[in-house]
Amino acid sequence: MGVIDFLHERLGEWAITPIVQQFAGIFDFNGRFGVLFLSISYLAAYGLYRFRRHRGLTDAGSFWQFIGGGQVHFHPSAWLDYRYYFVRAILKVALVVPIVGLVDPYVLRSGDYIAFFTRLWGARPQLGETLGLSLAFGLGVFLVKDFVHYWAHRAFHSRWLWAFHKVHHSAPVLVPATASRVHFVEKIVSKLAVTACVGLYAGVFWYLCGGEISRYTLFGVTYLVFIFNGLAANLRHSHVWLSFGPVLEHLINSPAQHQIHHSDAPRHFNRNFGTNLSLWDWMFGTLYVTTSTPEDIRFGIRGPDQGRYLTLYSLIVTPFVETACKLARLRRGAGLPLTRKS
């Protein structure tokens, strides 16, 4: 194989194919940022617009203005999010998958736990797979993933990991694609944590049932994820204020609650870490509930960090530079704190 052929093959494997697959992902149900869920979210936004306009609760002269207009959707930060959405596919192939692959063999799986429990207590009788067990297993997977995401999210607001999560909070405007503005280090940590915890859960569940039970899915997606993505989830990263009210927001994370999480006001720091459920925030003291009246909030991060995340390069490299500088200062005995959101 010649050099040109080799480079062409690698380019297709590492760049072209991932980008094509990322674009195709917009048309399936395996992610929130898809045509179906985007359509549902903006239909909900349109209904909200008509409701508020009818009651004189909005100054927006059109639906386009109501959802932010060109100043939001064509903002330089929004264009950066659109580009990063596709660059993330390349980072996944080039970095996330290989790194996770190196660690993955050392992560205990469901089969390891089943074997351990079988040696400890003996084999369990087969219960057989039923709809009830499938629904229960799917519910458990959803709860475990959401619980792990909550604590991983909190961890990345801590001193040593905030530099990486700051990438996500650096967006001064929110569009659905902002959900993909996540540093690959955070993706690696979250993926490994979820894999380990779901493996433990599945191992315990399957041992008690005497065999493997498949999770119940809708169109290939765990049914609860499908349902929660359908609750206008794409409006979490938008300028459309949609509150579920103080009662329901103790259980389910609303778009307004996540917008509070992105606020640069100190009173909103370290609130609403939940992904789908706000139950964990309620349980662990980080809950902030909203009302139907929009709060006056500004997105992004304060201080000198405002100008550090304006390019694809800065989104990827800046966290490493900031962490290295912090370690260097500590080694010199300076111990100077970094400016951070939390």
C-alpha positions as MATLAB code, in Angstrom:
seq = 'MGVIDFLHERLGEWAITPIVQQFAGIFDFNGRFGVLFLSISYLAAYGLYRFRRHRGLTDAGSFWQFIGGGQVHFHPSAWLDYRYYFVRAILKVALVVPIVGLVDPYVLRSGDYIAFFTRLWGARPQLGETLGLSLAFGLGVFLVKDFVHYWAHRAFHSRWLWAFHKVHHSAPVLVPATASRVHFVEKIVSKLAVTACVGLYAGVFWYLCGGEISRYTLFGVTYLVFIFNGLAANLRHSHVWLSFGPVLEHLINSPAQHQIHHSDAPRHFNRNFGTNLSLWDWMFGTLYVTTSTPEDIRFGIRGPDQGRYLTLYSLIVTPFVETACKLARLRRGAGLPLTRKS';
ca = [
       0.000    0.000    0.000;
       1.395    3.399   -0.983;
       1.625    6.399    1.303;
      -1.269    8.132   -0.450;
      -3.510    5.072   -0.091;
      -2.568    4.708    3.572;
      -3.324    8.375    4.312;
      -6.595    8.150    2.421;
      -7.654    5.086    4.415;
      -6.708    6.676    7.734;
      -8.500    9.911    6.792;
     -11.641    7.952    6.046;
     -11.369    5.954    9.271;
     -10.529    8.828   11.636;
     -12.323   11.796   10.080;
     -14.756   11.240    7.229;
     -16.580    8.178    8.592;
     -17.042    9.593   12.135;
     -18.378   12.888   10.757;
     -20.805   11.107    8.422;
     -21.991    8.894   11.280;
     -22.379   11.910   13.546;
     -24.523   13.607   10.935;
     -26.565   10.434   10.432;
     -27.116   10.315   14.195;
     -29.402   13.305   13.846;
     -31.911   10.964   12.194;
     -31.959    8.140   14.744;
     -33.348    7.841   18.266;
     -30.136    7.074   20.147;
     -29.422   10.627   21.165;
     -31.295   13.666   22.364;
     -29.989   15.795   19.476;
     -32.140   14.139   16.822;
     -34.837   15.350   14.460;
     -37.654   13.713   16.427;
     -36.670   15.103   19.816;
     -35.725   18.502   18.368;
     -39.144   18.677   16.731;
     -40.926   17.755   19.957;
     -38.922   20.356   21.901;
     -39.629   23.178   19.474;
     -43.291   22.216   19.224;
     -43.425   22.589   23.008;
     -41.632   25.926   22.681;
     -44.147   27.080   20.068;
     -47.055   26.125   22.303;
     -45.417   28.060   25.138;
     -44.917   31.052   22.827;
     -48.587   31.074   21.791;
     -49.668   30.757   25.429;
     -47.487   33.635   26.630;
     -48.297   35.854   23.676;
     -52.020   35.345   24.190;
     -51.648   36.462   27.814;
     -49.212   39.278   27.094;
     -46.367   37.557   28.937;
     -43.739   37.960   26.199;
     -42.407   40.881   24.191;
     -41.266   38.600   21.349;
     -42.854   39.630   18.064;
     -42.342   36.201   16.473;
     -41.568   32.649   17.427;
     -38.050   33.087   15.995;
     -37.451   35.966   18.406;
     -39.017   33.965   21.235;
     -36.428   31.182   20.899;
     -33.547   33.632   20.680;
     -33.448   34.642   17.033;
     -30.271   35.157   15.075;
     -28.417   36.702   18.006;
     -28.522   33.296   19.722;
     -28.533   30.744   16.910;
     -25.940   32.578   14.796;
     -23.835   33.767   17.711;
     -20.102   32.869   17.404;
     -20.506   30.563   20.405;
     -23.383   28.750   18.689;
     -21.314   28.303   15.507;
     -18.535   26.910   17.695;
     -20.995   24.399   19.154;
     -22.158   23.344   15.694;
     -18.562   22.697   14.612;
     -17.611   20.992   17.848;
     -20.555   18.612   17.484;
     -18.769   17.054   14.496;
     -15.241   17.401   15.900;
     -16.403   15.384   18.910;
     -16.989   12.447   16.588;
     -13.340   12.582   15.541;
     -12.192   12.892   19.170;
     -14.318    9.875   20.046;
     -12.610    7.688   17.448;
      -9.119    9.076   17.984;
      -9.067    9.362   21.791;
     -12.150    8.307   23.744;
     -12.577    4.808   22.302;
      -8.848    3.888   22.468;
      -8.444    5.170   26.037;
     -11.633    3.510   27.247;
     -10.456    0.352   25.466;
      -7.229    0.369   27.491;
      -9.089    0.582   30.796;
     -12.116   -1.497   29.854;
     -10.512   -4.953   30.411;
      -9.953   -4.004   34.066;
     -13.570   -2.986   34.674;
     -15.678   -5.690   36.292;
     -18.692   -6.711   34.208;
     -22.014   -8.307   35.035;
     -20.625  -11.762   34.284;
     -17.861  -11.286   36.859;
     -20.395  -10.452   39.556;
     -22.685  -13.339   38.572;
     -19.754  -15.754   38.781;
     -18.742  -14.358   42.184;
     -22.260  -14.589   43.641;
     -22.716  -18.082   42.184;
     -19.532  -19.303   43.852;
     -20.582  -17.606   47.087;
     -24.260  -18.596   47.277;
     -24.838  -21.064   44.473;
     -26.855  -20.784   41.258;
     -30.292  -19.175   41.221;
     -33.346  -20.730   39.527;
     -34.254  -19.271   36.148;
     -37.239  -16.931   36.392;
     -37.489  -16.491   32.642;
     -37.778  -13.196   30.810;
     -41.109  -11.405   31.195;
     -42.305   -7.924   30.309;
     -42.408   -7.020   34.005;
     -38.784   -8.024   34.553;
     -37.689   -6.248   31.375;
     -39.432   -3.050   32.478;
     -37.925   -3.329   35.952;
     -34.441   -3.910   34.536;
     -34.802   -0.986   32.139;
     -35.939    1.234   35.010;
     -32.943    0.153   37.071;
     -30.477    0.874   34.263;
     -32.005    4.320   33.822;
     -31.805    5.110   37.548;
     -28.233    3.853   37.879;
     -27.047    5.869   34.870;
     -28.815    9.005   36.039;
     -27.425    8.613   39.562;
     -23.871    8.126   38.246;
     -24.199   11.114   35.920;
     -25.325   13.238   38.863;
     -22.228   12.404   40.925;
     -19.886   12.595   37.941;
     -21.300   16.026   37.188;
     -20.733   17.134   40.781;
     -17.207   15.753   40.670;
     -16.395   17.841   37.599;
     -17.452   20.956   39.472;
     -14.744   20.252   42.025;
     -11.403   22.043   42.163;
      -9.317   19.570   40.194;
     -11.800   18.698   37.459;
     -13.516   22.041   36.953;
     -11.015   23.055   34.250;
     -12.436   20.309   32.007;
     -16.112   20.894   32.787;
     -15.641   24.630   32.327;
     -15.626   23.912   28.596;
     -19.343   23.154   28.797;
     -20.129   26.205   30.928;
     -18.143   28.577   28.741;
     -21.011   29.003   26.256;
     -22.522   32.503   26.619;
     -25.566   31.428   24.581;
     -27.322   28.076   24.705;
     -28.477   26.072   21.687;
     -29.300   22.337   21.628;
     -25.833   21.587   20.205;
     -24.303   23.065   23.377;
     -25.122   19.747   25.033;
     -22.251   18.302   22.974;
     -19.755   20.899   24.219;
     -18.210   18.389   26.617;
     -14.479   17.756   26.947;
     -13.368   14.267   25.978;
     -11.760   13.722   29.413;
     -15.176   14.172   31.002;
     -16.695   11.748   28.493;
     -14.060    9.129   29.303;
     -14.562    9.414   33.067;
     -18.350    9.360   32.789;
     -18.360    6.411   30.386;
     -16.098    4.307   32.601;
     -18.102    5.178   35.729;
     -21.376    4.245   34.045;
     -19.918    1.012   32.648;
     -18.667   -0.067   36.073;
     -21.881    0.777   37.932;
     -24.272   -0.648   35.340;
     -22.146   -3.807   35.300;
     -22.598   -4.169   39.055;
     -26.325   -3.508   38.844;
     -26.830   -5.928   35.952;
     -24.783   -8.587   37.707;
     -26.902   -8.374   40.870;
     -30.205   -8.211   38.939;
     -29.353  -11.092   36.628;
     -28.065  -13.255   39.462;
     -31.315  -12.794   41.385;
     -33.293  -13.668   38.230;
     -31.143  -16.685   37.447;
     -30.169  -15.406   34.006;
     -29.861  -12.427   31.707;
     -32.853  -10.109   31.302;
     -32.808   -7.617   28.431;
     -33.831   -4.030   29.062;
     -37.120   -2.918   27.538;
     -36.576   -0.490   24.672;
     -38.548    1.692   22.272;
     -36.994    2.026   18.834;
     -33.735    0.685   20.236;
     -33.588    3.185   23.111;
     -34.258    2.370   26.755;
     -37.882    3.382   27.176;
     -37.348    5.906   29.976;
     -34.582    7.677   28.057;
     -36.960    7.881   25.100;
     -39.672    9.345   27.309;
     -37.424   11.883   29.032;
     -35.887   12.990   25.732;
     -39.433   13.627   24.617;
     -40.055   16.024   27.530;
     -38.622   18.963   25.566;
     -35.128   17.943   26.684;
     -33.468   20.010   23.943;
     -34.847   23.160   25.555;
     -32.452   22.642   28.469;
     -29.812   24.201   26.273;
     -31.870   27.070   24.900;
     -33.178   30.487   25.898;
     -36.749   29.209   26.194;
     -37.825   29.260   29.825;
     -39.926   26.149   30.498;
     -40.548   25.385   34.156;
     -42.321   22.262   35.384;
     -43.289   23.990   38.634;
     -41.904   23.594   42.171;
     -43.669   20.287   42.866;
     -42.701   18.298   39.766;
     -39.210   19.802   39.735;
     -38.412   17.902   42.914;
     -38.453   14.782   40.728;
     -37.877   15.759   37.072;
     -35.287   18.180   35.769;
     -36.899   20.921   33.685;
     -35.273   23.057   30.974;
     -35.489   26.073   33.298;
     -33.640   24.196   36.040;
     -30.764   23.365   33.733;
     -30.616   26.958   32.546;
     -30.234   27.936   36.206;
     -27.297   25.522   36.345;
     -25.678   27.427   33.442;
     -26.214   30.816   35.090;
     -23.128   32.865   35.940;
     -24.796   34.293   39.085;
     -23.191   33.069   42.349;
     -26.612   32.321   43.861;
     -27.065   29.623   41.203;
     -23.663   27.935   41.577;
     -23.626   24.232   42.448;
     -27.331   23.754   41.786;
     -29.273   21.292   39.633;
     -26.623   18.743   38.679;
     -29.217   16.175   37.623;
     -29.512   15.039   34.017;
     -33.062   13.726   33.768;
     -34.088   13.514   37.403;
     -33.846   16.318   39.942;
     -34.576   13.718   42.628;
     -30.847   13.408   43.334;
     -30.513   17.181   43.762;
     -33.403   17.078   46.210;
     -31.864   14.181   48.133;
     -28.370   15.686   48.345;
     -29.128   19.352   48.882;
     -28.362   20.864   45.477;
     -31.916   21.466   44.260;
     -33.093   24.806   42.890;
     -36.721   24.870   41.771;
     -38.217   27.410   39.394;
     -41.589   28.915   38.595;
     -43.324   29.886   35.375;
     -41.920   33.413   35.713;
     -38.557   33.540   33.864;
     -35.566   34.597   35.935;
     -33.174   37.224   34.625;
     -30.029   35.146   34.121;
     -26.880   35.335   32.041;
     -25.070   32.254   30.766;
     -21.349   31.553   30.652;
     -18.458   32.091   33.043;
     -17.174   35.266   34.618;
     -13.734   36.815   34.714;
     -10.793   36.220   32.365;
     -12.130   32.784   31.380;
     -14.732   34.483   29.187;
     -12.206   34.912   26.386;
     -10.452   31.557   26.652;
     -12.956   29.300   24.891;
     -13.492   30.875   21.493;
     -12.000   28.206   19.206;
     -12.050   24.446   18.770;
      -8.403   24.353   19.820;
      -9.131   26.181   23.065;
     -12.038   23.879   23.942;
      -9.751   20.863   23.667;
      -6.380   22.154   24.898;
      -7.095   24.916   27.451;
      -8.148   22.543   30.280;
      -4.804   20.712   30.040;
      -2.872   23.987   30.042;
      -4.826   25.312   33.012;
      -4.357   22.087   34.981;
      -0.625   21.973   34.193;
      -0.193   25.586   35.330;
      -2.090   24.836   38.511;
       0.152   21.853   39.275;
       3.229   23.958   38.567;
       2.092   26.644   41.002;
       1.447   24.038   43.670;
       4.910   22.584   43.179;
       6.381   26.036   43.638;
       4.472   26.306   46.868;
       2.358   29.235   45.665;
      -0.984   27.483   46.139;
      -2.857   30.211   44.257;
      -6.536   29.336   43.681;
      -7.924   29.397   40.163;
     -10.903   31.492   39.229;
     -13.728   29.033   38.902;
     -17.474   28.869   38.820;
     -17.994   26.561   41.745;
];
